[in-house]
Amino acid sequence: MIEDVLDSGFDRCEQGLAEWAKIRGGSPDDSQLLTYCKALLRLWQSDARAYLVYKMAAEHYAGLPEKDRHASKRRFMERLYVTLQSIAQREDDSVDHMLAVLVGCCGLHYYAGTSELDVDRIAKLALQAITKES
């Protein structure tokens, strides 16, 4: 059951990434990364399955059976994470820190039952994690 939810979440994330790629222009920069973070948060807010993909990735898909864990991890890395690294133009662990901010803040929203995410604020915080600006 969780595998089906996760699979549809992957499909939704990949669809969202494809839609974002169509509308972005030029070479990647921090403003595009900020826009992508906002789009990701809005996607997660509208579809919990998409959020689950990133939340479970942050936990290395620990709740899945071994065979599914490796396949999910590989799918995440190849189809979502590498693209995000490319947008961020980073190959260090700063993308992990940025995702931790996004996943954590969105998780607060889900678990607290609040009605709206402060998408702009959270995206700016996530960008600070990657640019190391204060």
Secondary structure as GFF3:
##gff-version 3
##sequence-region A 1 134
A	DSSP	alpha_helix	2	23	.	.	.	ID=ss1
A	DSSP	alpha_helix	30	46	.	.	.	ID=ss2
A	DSSP	alpha_helix	48	58	.	.	.	ID=ss3
A	DSSP	alpha_helix	66	76	.	.	.	ID=ss4
A	DSSP	pi_helix	77	81	.	.	.	ID=ss5
A	DSSP	alpha_helix	82	88	.	.	.	ID=ss6
A	DSSP	alpha_helix	94	112	.	.	.	ID=ss7
A	DSSP	alpha_helix	119	131	.	.	.	ID=ss8
###
